Amino acid sequence: MGDQNIHRRFIPLLKPAATAVPDAVPLGQVLDRCEPLLRLQQRLAAANAHMDAVRPFLPPVLSKHVRSGPTDAEGWTLLAANPAVAAKLRQLLPRLEAALRQKGCATSRIRIRVQATSIT
C-alpha cells in the first residue's frame, strides 16, 4: 500500500501563470502616431474642404454627378461621372477657383477628370 500512495504525495499543485497582456491602445492614438496615415487624413480633409467650398456653386442637377478627387502639390481633382459633366465643370472652372480662393483653400489649380466608373 505504501508504494501506491507515493505518487499521490509528490504531485505539485500548479497555479495558472498570470498572463502579461498590455492594455489595448485606442485606435485613434495609433493612427495619430502613424505619419503616412496622418498625411493621408490631412489630404482627405483638404479635399473635403475644397468640395464643401465649391458645392454651392454647382447646379443641383450637376452636383450629384461630381465627386471630390485627390489633393496633391499640383492641385485638386474633381471627378466627373461622364464627359458632359466634365465639359460643364470646365465652363464653371473660373467660378469654382474663385470660390476656393474666397474660402482660403490653398490650391494652385483644379483638374477635371472623367471617372471610369459611374458615380451615381
C-alpha positions as CSV (number, residue, x, y, z in Angstrom):
1,M,0.0,0.0,0.0
2,G,2.8,2.4,0.7
3,D,4.0,2.2,-2.9
4,Q,0.6,3.1,-4.3
5,N,0.4,6.4,-2.4
6,I,3.9,7.6,-3.1
7,H,2.9,9.2,-6.4
8,R,0.0,11.0,-5.0
9,R,2.1,12.8,-2.4
10,F,4.6,14.3,-4.8
11,I,2.2,15.8,-7.4
12,P,2.9,19.5,-7.4
13,L,-0.1,21.9,-7.4
14,L,0.4,24.1,-10.4
15,K,-1.1,27.6,-10.3
16,P,-2.0,29.1,-13.6
17,A,0.6,31.6,-14.7
18,A,-0.5,35.2,-14.9
19,T,-0.5,36.4,-18.5
20,A,1.1,39.7,-19.2
21,V,-1.1,41.3,-21.8
22,P,-0.6,45.0,-22.2
23,D,-3.6,47.3,-22.2
24,A,-5.0,48.0,-25.6
25,V,-4.1,51.3,-27.2
26,P,-7.1,53.2,-28.7
27,L,-7.2,53.1,-32.5
28,G,-7.2,56.9,-32.7
29,Q,-4.0,57.1,-30.7
30,V,-2.3,54.6,-33.0
31,L,-3.5,56.5,-36.1
32,D,-2.2,59.8,-34.7
33,R,1.3,58.3,-34.3
34,C,1.4,56.9,-37.9
35,E,2.9,59.6,-40.1
36,P,1.7,58.3,-43.5
37,L,-1.8,58.0,-42.2
38,L,-1.7,61.5,-40.8
39,R,-0.7,62.9,-44.2
40,L,-3.5,60.9,-45.8
41,Q,-6.0,62.2,-43.3
42,Q,-4.8,65.8,-44.0
43,R,-5.1,65.4,-47.7
44,L,-8.6,63.8,-47.3
45,A,-9.7,66.7,-45.1
46,A,-8.3,69.2,-47.6
47,A,-10.2,67.5,-50.5
48,N,-13.4,67.5,-48.4
49,A,-13.0,71.2,-47.5
50,H,-12.5,72.0,-51.2
51,M,-15.6,70.2,-52.2
52,D,-17.6,72.0,-49.4
53,A,-16.3,75.3,-50.8
54,V,-17.4,74.7,-54.4
55,R,-20.6,72.7,-53.9
56,P,-22.8,75.8,-53.5
57,F,-21.6,76.9,-56.9
58,L,-22.6,73.7,-58.7
59,P,-26.1,73.4,-60.1
60,P,-28.0,70.8,-58.0
61,V,-28.6,68.5,-61.0
62,L,-24.8,68.6,-61.7
63,S,-23.6,68.2,-58.2
64,K,-24.8,64.6,-57.8
65,H,-22.6,63.6,-60.7
66,V,-19.4,65.2,-59.2
67,R,-17.1,63.8,-56.6
68,S,-14.0,65.2,-54.8
69,G,-10.8,63.6,-56.0
70,P,-7.3,63.7,-54.6
71,T,-5.5,66.8,-53.4
72,D,-1.7,67.0,-54.0
73,A,1.0,69.5,-54.5
74,E,-0.2,70.3,-58.1
75,G,-3.8,71.0,-57.2
76,W,-7.1,69.3,-56.6
77,T,-9.1,67.0,-58.9
78,L,-12.8,67.0,-59.4
79,L,-14.2,63.7,-60.7
80,A,-17.0,63.9,-63.2
81,A,-19.4,61.0,-63.9
82,N,-19.2,61.5,-67.7
83,P,-17.8,63.7,-70.4
84,A,-20.8,66.0,-70.5
85,V,-20.5,66.7,-66.8
86,A,-16.7,67.3,-67.2
87,A,-17.4,69.8,-70.0
88,K,-19.9,71.8,-67.8
89,L,-17.3,71.7,-64.9
90,R,-14.7,73.2,-67.3
91,Q,-17.2,76.1,-68.1
92,L,-17.6,76.7,-64.3
93,L,-13.9,76.4,-63.6
94,P,-13.3,80.2,-63.1
95,R,-16.2,80.4,-60.7
96,L,-15.0,77.3,-58.7
97,E,-11.5,78.6,-58.5
98,A,-12.8,81.9,-57.2
99,A,-14.9,80.1,-54.6
100,L,-11.8,78.2,-53.4
101,R,-9.8,81.5,-53.1
102,Q,-12.6,83.1,-51.2
103,K,-12.7,80.3,-48.7
104,G,-8.9,80.4,-48.3
105,C,-8.2,77.0,-49.7
106,A,-4.6,76.8,-50.8
107,T,-4.9,75.1,-54.2
108,S,-2.9,76.0,-57.2
109,R,-5.4,74.7,-59.7
110,I,-8.4,72.5,-60.2
111,R,-8.2,69.5,-62.5
112,I,-11.3,67.9,-64.1
113,R,-11.2,64.2,-64.8
114,V,-13.8,61.8,-66.1
115,Q,-14.2,58.9,-63.7
116,A,-14.0,55.5,-65.4
117,T,-16.9,54.0,-63.5
118,S,-20.3,55.7,-62.8
119,I,-20.5,57.6,-59.5
120,T,-24.3,58.0,-59.4
